[in-house]
Amino acid sequence: MSSFAKAAKAQRKSHKERSQPQNRARFGLLEKGKDWKLRRDDFKDKQKHIKGLATRARDRNQDEFYHGMINAKTKGGIQSLTTGELQHFTADQLKVFKSQDANYVNFKRTQEKRKIDRLKQNLHLVAAADGSTPQNKHIIFTDSRKKVANFDPAKHFNTVDELVGRPSNRLTQKQLESQPVVAKVSSKQAKRTRRQQEATYKELSARIARERKIAAVAETLDLEKKLMGKGQRRKVSKKGEKPVYKWRRERKK
C-alpha cells in the first residue's frame, strides 16, 4: 500500500456500531448481525437434532430385541452396571474405583467435621433462663466432709449466686465490677435467642449424625478395598454383627 493510500485511510471517518436506544435499554445490549448468525445456526442445529430424534422414535421397531436386554436394568431412569459388565474390569481397575469413592467420602467427612467444629466454636453453652438442669456436671473434690457441708459454689468460683449455674461465660467478681451494667434483656429477645440456640443445637446434632454415617461408609469402602487385596483372612465376627476380618501374618522378605 502506498503512502498516499495510507494517508487517505487514516483520514477516513470511522463508523461505530449503533448502541441500544435509551428507550429500549431494558432489553440489554443491541444484537448485531454476527450475534444473530450464531444464534440462528445454534437454533437450526438443535431443531435438526430434535427432528432426527423424532424420526428415529417414529421409525423404531416395536419388536426390536438385543440379547443385552436380558440382564440390563435401569434404576431411576439410569442404566446400572450388571455383574457381567463388572467382570470386564480387572481387579486393579476395581481397586482404583474403590479408592476414588473412598477419597470422595473422606473429603465429605472432612467438610462435615469442619462445619461441626465451626458450630461448636460459635455456640455458647449457656444454661436456659428457666432454670433447667444442665446436661453435664462439674464435680469438685474436697479433702474432708466438713468442707463439703460448708461448701459455697459462689465463693469457690469467685462469682455471684446468679451465675453459678452457668457452664460457661461465668464472670468473676472482679470482672463484674470492672464492666458496665447491662440492661435486662426483654422476654421477646430472650425467646428469640433461645430459638436460635435450639436451631443451632438441632443442626449440630444432625451434622454429627451425618458425620457418623459418612464414617461408617468410609470404613465399609476401606474394608472392601482390603478384601480385594492379597492375603489369607477369616471372618471373626458373629452373624448379625459388624463384619470383622483377621488376616494371617505373613513374613515379608
C-alpha atoms as an extended CHARMM CRD file, in Angstrom:
* protein
*
       253  EXT
         1         1  MET       CA              0.0000000000        0.0000000000        0.0000000000  PROA      1               0.0000000000
         2         2  SER       CA              1.3650000000        3.4060000000       -0.9720000000  PROA      2               0.0000000000
         3         3  SER       CA              1.8650000000        6.2420000000        1.4510000000  PROA      3               0.0000000000
         4         4  PHE       CA             -0.9720000000        8.1810000000       -0.2470000000  PROA      4               0.0000000000
         5         5  ALA       CA             -3.4430000000        5.3030000000        0.3400000000  PROA      5               0.0000000000
         6         6  LYS       CA             -2.3330000000        5.0300000000        3.9570000000  PROA      6               0.0000000000
         7         7  ALA       CA             -2.8500000000        8.7510000000        4.4840000000  PROA      7               0.0000000000
         8         8  ALA       CA             -6.2890000000        8.5710000000        2.8510000000  PROA      8               0.0000000000
         9         9  LYS       CA             -7.2610000000        5.6580000000        5.0750000000  PROA      9               0.0000000000
        10        10  ALA       CA             -6.0670000000        7.4890000000        8.1660000000  PROA      10              0.0000000000
        11        11  GLN       CA             -8.3010000000       10.4740000000        7.3590000000  PROA      11              0.0000000000
        12        12  ARG       CA            -11.2830000000        8.2350000000        6.6160000000  PROA      12              0.0000000000
        13        13  LYS       CA            -14.1690000000        8.5060000000        9.0510000000  PROA      13              0.0000000000
        14        14  SER       CA            -14.5090000000        5.5420000000       11.4050000000  PROA      14              0.0000000000
        15        15  HSD       CA            -18.0790000000        4.2830000000       11.7110000000  PROA      15              0.0000000000
        16        16  LYS       CA            -19.0590000000        2.9910000000       15.1370000000  PROA      16              0.0000000000
        17        17  GLU       CA            -21.7260000000        0.3780000000       15.7430000000  PROA      17              0.0000000000
        18        18  ARG       CA            -25.0740000000        1.6810000000       16.8620000000  PROA      18              0.0000000000
        19        19  SER       CA            -25.8460000000        1.0460000000       20.5290000000  PROA      19              0.0000000000
        20        20  GLN       CA            -29.1700000000        0.2040000000       22.0980000000  PROA      20              0.0000000000
        21        21  PRO       CA            -31.5370000000        3.2080000000       22.2020000000  PROA      21              0.0000000000
        22        22  GLN       CA            -32.2900000000        4.6400000000       25.6060000000  PROA      22              0.0000000000
        23        23  ASN       CA            -35.9690000000        3.6900000000       25.4870000000  PROA      23              0.0000000000
        24        24  ARG       CA            -35.0050000000        0.0300000000       24.8070000000  PROA      24              0.0000000000
        25        25  ALA       CA            -32.2140000000       -0.2280000000       27.3770000000  PROA      25              0.0000000000
        26        26  ARG       CA            -34.3030000000       -2.7190000000       29.3770000000  PROA      26              0.0000000000
        27        27  PHE       CA            -33.7480000000       -5.3190000000       26.6130000000  PROA      27              0.0000000000
        28        28  GLY       CA            -29.9910000000       -5.3530000000       27.1630000000  PROA      28              0.0000000000
        29        29  LEU       CA            -27.2680000000       -4.9240000000       24.5490000000  PROA      29              0.0000000000
        30        30  LEU       CA            -28.3030000000       -4.4160000000       20.9370000000  PROA      30              0.0000000000
        31        31  GLU       CA            -27.8810000000       -7.6220000000       18.9650000000  PROA      31              0.0000000000
        32        32  LYS       CA            -25.5530000000       -7.2760000000       15.9590000000  PROA      32              0.0000000000
        33        33  GLY       CA            -25.6120000000       -9.2470000000       12.7170000000  PROA      33              0.0000000000
        34        34  LYS       CA            -22.8000000000      -11.5900000000       13.7060000000  PROA      34              0.0000000000
        35        35  ASP       CA            -24.5200000000      -12.3460000000       17.0130000000  PROA      35              0.0000000000
        36        36  TRP       CA            -27.7790000000      -13.1420000000       15.2230000000  PROA      36              0.0000000000
        37        37  LYS       CA            -25.9640000000      -15.5030000000       12.8280000000  PROA      37              0.0000000000
        38        38  LEU       CA            -24.5100000000      -17.5040000000       15.7190000000  PROA      38              0.0000000000
        39        39  ARG       CA            -27.8870000000      -17.7200000000       17.4320000000  PROA      39              0.0000000000
        40        40  ARG       CA            -29.5620000000      -18.7240000000       14.1430000000  PROA      40              0.0000000000
        41        41  ASP       CA            -27.0560000000      -21.5120000000       13.4470000000  PROA      41              0.0000000000
        42        42  ASP       CA            -27.3460000000      -22.8310000000       17.0010000000  PROA      42              0.0000000000
        43        43  PHE       CA            -31.1520000000      -22.8600000000       16.7690000000  PROA      43              0.0000000000
        44        44  LYS       CA            -31.0930000000      -24.6790000000       13.4240000000  PROA      44              0.0000000000
        45        45  ASP       CA            -28.6730000000      -27.3180000000       14.7170000000  PROA      45              0.0000000000
        46        46  LYS       CA            -30.8910000000      -28.0010000000       17.7120000000  PROA      46              0.0000000000
        47        47  GLN       CA            -34.0080000000      -28.2270000000       15.5640000000  PROA      47              0.0000000000
        48        48  LYS       CA            -32.2340000000      -30.6180000000       13.1940000000  PROA      48              0.0000000000
        49        49  HSD       CA            -31.1260000000      -32.8100000000       16.0900000000  PROA      49              0.0000000000
        50        50  ILE       CA            -34.6400000000      -32.8770000000       17.5920000000  PROA      50              0.0000000000
        51        51  LYS       CA            -36.1180000000      -33.7230000000       14.2120000000  PROA      51              0.0000000000
        52        52  GLY       CA            -33.6800000000      -36.6090000000       13.8060000000  PROA      52              0.0000000000
        53        53  LEU       CA            -34.5610000000      -37.9850000000       17.2440000000  PROA      53              0.0000000000
        54        54  ALA       CA            -38.2590000000      -37.7380000000       16.4590000000  PROA      54              0.0000000000
        55        55  THR       CA            -37.7020000000      -39.6360000000       13.1920000000  PROA      55              0.0000000000
        56        56  ARG       CA            -35.7980000000      -42.3920000000       14.9860000000  PROA      56              0.0000000000
        57        57  ALA       CA            -38.5380000000      -42.6910000000       17.6070000000  PROA      57              0.0000000000
        58        58  ARG       CA            -41.2410000000      -42.7970000000       14.9190000000  PROA      58              0.0000000000
        59        59  ASP       CA            -39.4690000000      -45.4430000000       12.8290000000  PROA      59              0.0000000000
        60        60  ARG       CA            -38.3890000000      -47.5850000000       15.7780000000  PROA      60              0.0000000000
        61        61  ASN       CA            -39.2060000000      -51.2560000000       15.5350000000  PROA      61              0.0000000000
        62        62  GLN       CA            -41.5250000000      -52.3010000000       18.3610000000  PROA      62              0.0000000000
        63        63  ASP       CA            -40.2160000000      -55.8860000000       18.2020000000  PROA      63              0.0000000000
        64        64  GLU       CA            -36.5520000000      -54.8670000000       18.3360000000  PROA      64              0.0000000000
        65        65  PHE       CA            -34.5380000000      -57.1540000000       20.6180000000  PROA      65              0.0000000000
        66        66  TYR       CA            -30.9370000000      -57.4420000000       21.7610000000  PROA      66              0.0000000000
        67        67  HSD       CA            -29.5150000000      -60.1580000000       23.9860000000  PROA      67              0.0000000000
        68        68  GLY       CA            -28.1330000000      -57.4160000000       26.2450000000  PROA      68              0.0000000000
        69        69  MET       CA            -31.7000000000      -56.5330000000       27.2130000000  PROA      69              0.0000000000
        70        70  ILE       CA            -31.9730000000      -59.7360000000       29.2650000000  PROA      70              0.0000000000
        71        71  ASN       CA            -29.6200000000      -58.6200000000       32.0530000000  PROA      71              0.0000000000
        72        72  ALA       CA            -29.8730000000      -54.8550000000       31.5670000000  PROA      72              0.0000000000
        73        73  LYS       CA            -31.5090000000      -52.9230000000       34.4090000000  PROA      73              0.0000000000
        74        74  THR       CA            -32.4700000000      -49.2960000000       34.9170000000  PROA      74              0.0000000000
        75        75  LYS       CA            -32.7380000000      -47.5930000000       38.2720000000  PROA      75              0.0000000000
        76        76  GLY       CA            -34.3770000000      -44.1850000000       38.3440000000  PROA      76              0.0000000000
        77        77  GLY       CA            -34.1170000000      -43.9140000000       34.5640000000  PROA      77              0.0000000000
        78        78  ILE       CA            -30.3440000000      -44.5580000000       34.6540000000  PROA      78              0.0000000000
        79        79  GLN       CA            -28.8380000000      -47.7870000000       33.3640000000  PROA      79              0.0000000000
        80        80  SER       CA            -26.8910000000      -49.5810000000       36.0750000000  PROA      80              0.0000000000
        81        81  LEU       CA            -23.9400000000      -51.9020000000       35.6030000000  PROA      81              0.0000000000
        82        82  THR       CA            -24.7110000000      -55.5940000000       35.8450000000  PROA      82              0.0000000000
        83        83  THR       CA            -22.4880000000      -58.3710000000       37.1500000000  PROA      83              0.0000000000
        84        84  GLY       CA            -21.4770000000      -59.3590000000       33.6420000000  PROA      84              0.0000000000
        85        85  GLU       CA            -20.3580000000      -55.8360000000       32.7950000000  PROA      85              0.0000000000
        86        86  LEU       CA            -18.3560000000      -55.6140000000       36.0040000000  PROA      86              0.0000000000
        87        87  GLN       CA            -16.4500000000      -58.7540000000       35.0500000000  PROA      87              0.0000000000
        88        88  HSD       CA            -14.8300000000      -56.8600000000       32.1710000000  PROA      88              0.0000000000
        89        89  PHE       CA            -12.8970000000      -54.7330000000       34.6960000000  PROA      89              0.0000000000
        90        90  THR       CA             -9.6950000000      -56.0880000000       36.1840000000  PROA      90              0.0000000000
        91        91  ALA       CA             -9.0410000000      -56.2620000000       39.9250000000  PROA      91              0.0000000000
        92        92  ASP       CA             -6.6600000000      -53.3000000000       39.7270000000  PROA      92              0.0000000000
        93        93  GLN       CA             -9.2810000000      -51.1790000000       37.9500000000  PROA      93              0.0000000000
        94        94  LEU       CA            -11.9270000000      -52.0310000000       40.5560000000  PROA      94              0.0000000000
        95        95  LYS       CA             -9.4240000000      -51.1700000000       43.2790000000  PROA      95              0.0000000000
        96        96  VAL       CA             -8.8900000000      -47.7450000000       41.6920000000  PROA      96              0.0000000000
        97        97  PHE       CA            -12.6670000000      -47.1870000000       41.6120000000  PROA      97              0.0000000000
        98        98  LYS       CA            -12.8860000000      -48.0360000000       45.3190000000  PROA      98              0.0000000000
        99        99  SER       CA            -10.0330000000      -45.6370000000       46.0810000000  PROA      99              0.0000000000
       100       100  GLN       CA            -11.7820000000      -42.8110000000       44.2270000000  PROA      100             0.0000000000
       101       101  ASP       CA            -15.0190000000      -43.4820000000       46.1150000000  PROA      101             0.0000000000
       102       102  ALA       CA            -13.1460000000      -43.5620000000       49.4320000000  PROA      102             0.0000000000
       103       103  ASN       CA            -11.3630000000      -40.2910000000       48.6520000000  PROA      103             0.0000000000
       104       104  TYR       CA            -14.6710000000      -38.5560000000       47.9020000000  PROA      104             0.0000000000
       105       105  VAL       CA            -16.2760000000      -39.9290000000       51.0830000000  PROA      105             0.0000000000
       106       106  ASN       CA            -13.3020000000      -38.8240000000       53.1800000000  PROA      106             0.0000000000
       107       107  PHE       CA            -13.4950000000      -35.3810000000       51.5560000000  PROA      107             0.0000000000
       108       108  LYS       CA            -17.1770000000      -35.0390000000       52.5330000000  PROA      108             0.0000000000
       109       109  ARG       CA            -16.3860000000      -36.2920000000       56.0370000000  PROA      109             0.0000000000
       110       110  THR       CA            -13.6830000000      -33.6480000000       56.4400000000  PROA      110             0.0000000000
       111       111  GLN       CA            -16.1710000000      -30.9890000000       55.3450000000  PROA      111             0.0000000000
       112       112  GLU       CA            -18.6890000000      -32.1550000000       57.9570000000  PROA      112             0.0000000000
       113       113  LYS       CA            -16.0090000000      -32.1680000000       60.6720000000  PROA      113             0.0000000000
       114       114  ARG       CA            -15.0500000000      -28.5790000000       59.8650000000  PROA      114             0.0000000000
       115       115  LYS       CA            -18.6850000000      -27.4740000000       59.9610000000  PROA      115             0.0000000000
       116       116  ILE       CA            -19.1690000000      -29.2440000000       63.3050000000  PROA      116             0.0000000000
       117       117  ASP       CA            -16.0750000000      -27.5570000000       64.7670000000  PROA      117             0.0000000000
       118       118  ARG       CA            -17.2900000000      -24.1850000000       63.4810000000  PROA      118             0.0000000000
       119       119  LEU       CA            -20.7020000000      -24.6970000000       65.0970000000  PROA      119             0.0000000000
       120       120  LYS       CA            -19.1180000000      -25.7280000000       68.3930000000  PROA      120             0.0000000000
       121       121  GLN       CA            -16.9260000000      -22.6470000000       68.3980000000  PROA      121             0.0000000000
       122       122  ASN       CA            -19.8140000000      -20.2770000000       67.6640000000  PROA      122             0.0000000000
       123       123  LEU       CA            -22.2250000000      -21.9780000000       70.0450000000  PROA      123             0.0000000000
       124       124  HSD       CA            -22.2510000000      -20.6420000000       73.5940000000  PROA      124             0.0000000000
       125       125  LEU       CA            -23.2790000000      -23.3720000000       76.0070000000  PROA      125             0.0000000000
       126       126  VAL       CA            -25.3410000000      -21.0880000000       78.1920000000  PROA      126             0.0000000000
       127       127  ALA       CA            -27.8970000000      -22.6380000000       80.5340000000  PROA      127             0.0000000000
       128       128  ALA       CA            -31.5480000000      -21.8830000000       79.8650000000  PROA      128             0.0000000000
       129       129  ALA       CA            -33.0810000000      -18.9380000000       81.6330000000  PROA      129             0.0000000000
       130       130  ASP       CA            -35.9090000000      -21.0670000000       83.0560000000  PROA      130             0.0000000000
       131       131  GLY       CA            -33.5490000000      -22.7960000000       85.4700000000  PROA      131             0.0000000000
       132       132  SER       CA            -33.3240000000      -26.1460000000       83.6850000000  PROA      132             0.0000000000
       133       133  THR       CA            -30.6290000000      -28.5420000000       84.8490000000  PROA      133             0.0000000000
       134       134  PRO       CA            -27.5540000000      -28.6040000000       82.5880000000  PROA      134             0.0000000000
       135       135  GLN       CA            -26.6950000000      -31.9340000000       80.9770000000  PROA      135             0.0000000000
       136       136  ASN       CA            -23.0290000000      -32.0520000000       82.0090000000  PROA      136             0.0000000000
       137       137  LYS       CA            -21.8430000000      -31.8720000000       85.6260000000  PROA      137             0.0000000000
       138       138  HSD       CA            -18.9230000000      -30.1520000000       87.2940000000  PROA      138             0.0000000000
       139       139  ILE       CA            -17.5600000000      -32.3180000000       90.1330000000  PROA      139             0.0000000000
       140       140  ILE       CA            -15.3850000000      -30.6460000000       92.7660000000  PROA      140             0.0000000000
       141       141  PHE       CA            -13.3720000000      -32.7770000000       95.1750000000  PROA      141             0.0000000000
       142       142  THR       CA            -12.6750000000      -31.7060000000       98.7860000000  PROA      142             0.0000000000
       143       143  ASP       CA            -10.3440000000      -33.0180000000      101.4990000000  PROA      143             0.0000000000
       144       144  SER       CA            -12.9340000000      -33.6130000000      104.2120000000  PROA      144             0.0000000000
       145       145  ARG       CA            -16.6800000000      -33.9730000000      104.7990000000  PROA      145             0.0000000000
       146       146  LYS       CA            -16.6710000000      -30.7720000000      106.8100000000  PROA      146             0.0000000000
       147       147  LYS       CA            -15.6640000000      -28.7860000000      103.7320000000  PROA      147             0.0000000000
       148       148  VAL       CA            -18.4300000000      -30.4740000000      101.7750000000  PROA      148             0.0000000000
       149       149  ALA       CA            -21.0540000000      -29.3310000000      104.2730000000  PROA      149             0.0000000000
       150       150  ASN       CA            -19.7250000000      -25.7510000000      104.2760000000  PROA      150             0.0000000000
       151       151  PHE       CA            -19.0050000000      -25.6080000000      100.5300000000  PROA      151             0.0000000000
       152       152  ASP       CA            -20.1000000000      -22.3840000000       98.7980000000  PROA      152             0.0000000000
       153       153  PRO       CA            -20.0570000000      -22.5680000000       94.9730000000  PROA      153             0.0000000000
       154       154  ALA       CA            -20.1910000000      -18.7920000000       94.5370000000  PROA      154             0.0000000000
       155       155  LYS       CA            -17.1720000000      -18.3280000000       96.8020000000  PROA      155             0.0000000000
       156       156  HSD       CA            -15.2930000000      -21.1790000000       95.1200000000  PROA      156             0.0000000000
       157       157  PHE       CA            -15.7960000000      -19.7680000000       91.6040000000  PROA      157             0.0000000000
       158       158  ASN       CA            -15.4450000000      -16.1460000000       92.8230000000  PROA      158             0.0000000000
       159       159  THR       CA            -18.7420000000      -15.0820000000       91.2790000000  PROA      159             0.0000000000
       160       160  VAL       CA            -22.3320000000      -14.2450000000       92.2730000000  PROA      160             0.0000000000
       161       161  ASP       CA            -25.0970000000      -16.7370000000       93.0130000000  PROA      161             0.0000000000
       162       162  GLU       CA            -26.9690000000      -15.8830000000       89.7940000000  PROA      162             0.0000000000
       163       163  LEU       CA            -24.0450000000      -17.0520000000       87.5980000000  PROA      163             0.0000000000
       164       164  VAL       CA            -23.1520000000      -20.2590000000       89.4510000000  PROA      164             0.0000000000
       165       165  GLY       CA            -25.3970000000      -22.4400000000       87.2600000000  PROA      165             0.0000000000
       166       166  ARG       CA            -23.7470000000      -21.3210000000       84.0180000000  PROA      166             0.0000000000
       167       167  PRO       CA            -21.4100000000      -23.8860000000       82.4550000000  PROA      167             0.0000000000
       168       168  SER       CA            -19.6200000000      -21.0860000000       80.5650000000  PROA      168             0.0000000000
       169       169  ASN       CA            -19.3620000000      -17.2750000000       80.4930000000  PROA      169             0.0000000000
       170       170  ARG       CA            -19.2020000000      -17.3140000000       84.2850000000  PROA      170             0.0000000000
       171       171  LEU       CA            -17.8050000000      -13.8810000000       85.1290000000  PROA      171             0.0000000000
       172       172  THR       CA            -15.8160000000      -13.3110000000       88.3350000000  PROA      172             0.0000000000
       173       173  GLN       CA            -16.4520000000      -10.6250000000       90.9170000000  PROA      173             0.0000000000
       174       174  LYS       CA            -13.6030000000       -8.5120000000       89.5830000000  PROA      174             0.0000000000
       175       175  GLN       CA            -14.9110000000       -8.7280000000       86.0070000000  PROA      175             0.0000000000
       176       176  LEU       CA            -18.4090000000       -7.7620000000       87.1350000000  PROA      176             0.0000000000
       177       177  GLU       CA            -17.0700000000       -4.7210000000       88.9790000000  PROA      177             0.0000000000
       178       178  SER       CA            -14.9530000000       -3.5520000000       86.0340000000  PROA      178             0.0000000000
       179       179  GLN       CA            -17.6270000000       -3.9750000000       83.3560000000  PROA      179             0.0000000000
       180       180  PRO       CA            -20.6230000000       -1.6370000000       82.9810000000  PROA      180             0.0000000000
       181       181  VAL       CA            -24.0600000000       -2.8350000000       83.9910000000  PROA      181             0.0000000000
       182       182  VAL       CA            -26.0840000000       -4.1510000000       81.0450000000  PROA      182             0.0000000000
       183       183  ALA       CA            -29.7870000000       -3.5320000000       80.8460000000  PROA      183             0.0000000000
       184       184  LYS       CA            -32.0820000000       -6.5110000000       81.3740000000  PROA      184             0.0000000000
       185       185  VAL       CA            -32.9060000000       -8.4290000000       78.2150000000  PROA      185             0.0000000000
       186       186  SER       CA            -36.5660000000       -8.4120000000       77.2500000000  PROA      186             0.0000000000
       187       187  SER       CA            -38.5480000000      -11.6370000000       77.2490000000  PROA      187             0.0000000000
       188       188  LYS       CA            -39.1360000000      -11.3680000000       73.4880000000  PROA      188             0.0000000000
       189       189  GLN       CA            -35.4170000000      -11.1010000000       72.7970000000  PROA      189             0.0000000000
       190       190  ALA       CA            -34.6950000000      -13.9550000000       75.2090000000  PROA      190             0.0000000000
       191       191  LYS       CA            -37.1950000000      -16.1920000000       73.3770000000  PROA      191             0.0000000000
       192       192  ARG       CA            -35.6040000000      -15.3030000000       70.0380000000  PROA      192             0.0000000000
       193       193  THR       CA            -32.1470000000      -16.1290000000       71.3930000000  PROA      193             0.0000000000
       194       194  ARG       CA            -33.4200000000      -19.4080000000       72.8330000000  PROA      194             0.0000000000
       195       195  ARG       CA            -34.9650000000      -20.3750000000       69.4810000000  PROA      195             0.0000000000
       196       196  GLN       CA            -31.6910000000      -19.6210000000       67.7070000000  PROA      196             0.0000000000
       197       197  GLN       CA            -29.8010000000      -21.7590000000       70.2070000000  PROA      197             0.0000000000
       198       198  GLU       CA            -32.2590000000      -24.6330000000       69.7740000000  PROA      198             0.0000000000
       199       199  ALA       CA            -31.9290000000      -24.4220000000       65.9700000000  PROA      199             0.0000000000
       200       200  THR       CA            -28.1290000000      -24.4140000000       66.2620000000  PROA      200             0.0000000000
       201       201  TYR       CA            -28.1760000000      -27.4080000000       68.6130000000  PROA      201             0.0000000000
       202       202  LYS       CA            -30.5010000000      -29.2320000000       66.2080000000  PROA      202             0.0000000000
       203       203  GLU       CA            -28.2080000000      -28.5320000000       63.2630000000  PROA      203             0.0000000000
       204       204  LEU       CA            -25.1990000000      -29.6360000000       65.2970000000  PROA      204             0.0000000000
       205       205  SER       CA            -26.8080000000      -32.9540000000       66.2750000000  PROA      205             0.0000000000
       206       206  ALA       CA            -27.8830000000      -33.5740000000       62.6560000000  PROA      206             0.0000000000
       207       207  ARG       CA            -24.3660000000      -32.9160000000       61.3510000000  PROA      207             0.0000000000
       208       208  ILE       CA            -22.8310000000      -35.1810000000       63.9960000000  PROA      208             0.0000000000
       209       209  ALA       CA            -25.2080000000      -37.9810000000       62.9660000000  PROA      209             0.0000000000
       210       210  ARG       CA            -24.3800000000      -37.3610000000       59.2970000000  PROA      210             0.0000000000
       211       211  GLU       CA            -20.6420000000      -37.4490000000       60.0490000000  PROA      211             0.0000000000
       212       212  ARG       CA            -21.0690000000      -40.8110000000       61.8040000000  PROA      212             0.0000000000
       213       213  LYS       CA            -22.9320000000      -42.2380000000       58.8050000000  PROA      213             0.0000000000
       214       214  ILE       CA            -20.2260000000      -40.9890000000       56.4230000000  PROA      214             0.0000000000
       215       215  ALA       CA            -17.5750000000      -42.5240000000       58.7020000000  PROA      215             0.0000000000
       216       216  ALA       CA            -19.4020000000      -45.8830000000       58.5240000000  PROA      216             0.0000000000
       217       217  VAL       CA            -19.4790000000      -45.6650000000       54.7140000000  PROA      217             0.0000000000
       218       218  ALA       CA            -15.7520000000      -44.8440000000       54.6670000000  PROA      218             0.0000000000
       219       219  GLU       CA            -14.9860000000      -47.8630000000       56.8530000000  PROA      219             0.0000000000
       220       220  THR       CA            -17.0550000000      -50.1070000000       54.5750000000  PROA      220             0.0000000000
       221       221  LEU       CA            -15.2360000000      -48.8860000000       51.4560000000  PROA      221             0.0000000000
       222       222  ASP       CA            -11.8670000000      -49.3450000000       53.1570000000  PROA      222             0.0000000000
       223       223  LEU       CA            -12.8220000000      -52.8980000000       54.1670000000  PROA      223             0.0000000000
       224       224  GLU       CA            -13.9810000000      -53.7370000000       50.6240000000  PROA      224             0.0000000000
       225       225  LYS       CA            -10.7180000000      -52.4180000000       49.2120000000  PROA      225             0.0000000000
       226       226  LYS       CA             -8.7000000000      -54.5410000000       51.6650000000  PROA      226             0.0000000000
       227       227  LEU       CA            -10.7550000000      -57.6390000000       50.8670000000  PROA      227             0.0000000000
       228       228  MET       CA             -9.8530000000      -57.2010000000       47.1910000000  PROA      228             0.0000000000
       229       229  GLY       CA             -6.1700000000      -57.4010000000       48.0970000000  PROA      229             0.0000000000
       230       230  LYS       CA             -3.9870000000      -60.4280000000       48.6450000000  PROA      230             0.0000000000
       231       231  GLY       CA             -3.5430000000      -62.4670000000       51.7830000000  PROA      231             0.0000000000
       232       232  GLN       CA             -5.4530000000      -65.1510000000       53.6660000000  PROA      232             0.0000000000
       233       233  ARG       CA             -8.0910000000      -63.9440000000       56.0740000000  PROA      233             0.0000000000
       234       234  ARG       CA            -11.0200000000      -65.2440000000       58.0540000000  PROA      234             0.0000000000
       235       235  LYS       CA            -14.1540000000      -63.6730000000       59.4240000000  PROA      235             0.0000000000
       236       236  VAL       CA            -14.0620000000      -63.4240000000       63.2280000000  PROA      236             0.0000000000
       237       237  SER       CA            -17.3200000000      -61.5440000000       63.8150000000  PROA      237             0.0000000000
       238       238  LYS       CA            -20.5550000000      -63.3500000000       64.6280000000  PROA      238             0.0000000000
       239       239  LYS       CA            -23.6490000000      -63.4540000000       62.4610000000  PROA      239             0.0000000000
       240       240  GLY       CA            -25.6230000000      -60.2190000000       62.5370000000  PROA      240             0.0000000000
       241       241  GLU       CA            -22.6830000000      -58.1700000000       63.8470000000  PROA      241             0.0000000000
       242       242  LYS       CA            -20.4160000000      -55.7450000000       62.0560000000  PROA      242             0.0000000000
       243       243  PRO       CA            -18.0930000000      -57.7470000000       59.7390000000  PROA      243             0.0000000000
       244       244  VAL       CA            -14.5800000000      -58.0610000000       61.1530000000  PROA      244             0.0000000000
       245       245  TYR       CA            -11.8010000000      -59.9430000000       59.3710000000  PROA      245             0.0000000000
       246       246  LYS       CA             -8.4460000000      -61.1450000000       60.6200000000  PROA      246             0.0000000000
       247       247  TRP       CA             -5.5750000000      -61.5550000000       58.1860000000  PROA      247             0.0000000000
       248       248  ARG       CA             -2.9210000000      -64.2060000000       58.5170000000  PROA      248             0.0000000000
       249       249  ARG       CA              0.5080000000      -62.8870000000       59.4370000000  PROA      249             0.0000000000
       250       250  GLU       CA              2.9920000000      -63.0580000000       56.6290000000  PROA      250             0.0000000000
       251       251  ARG       CA              6.7110000000      -62.6900000000       56.8760000000  PROA      251             0.0000000000
       252       252  LYS       CA              7.9020000000      -60.0240000000       54.4860000000  PROA      252             0.0000000000
       253       253  LYS       CA             11.0630000000      -60.7930000000       52.5710000000  PROA      253             0.0000000000
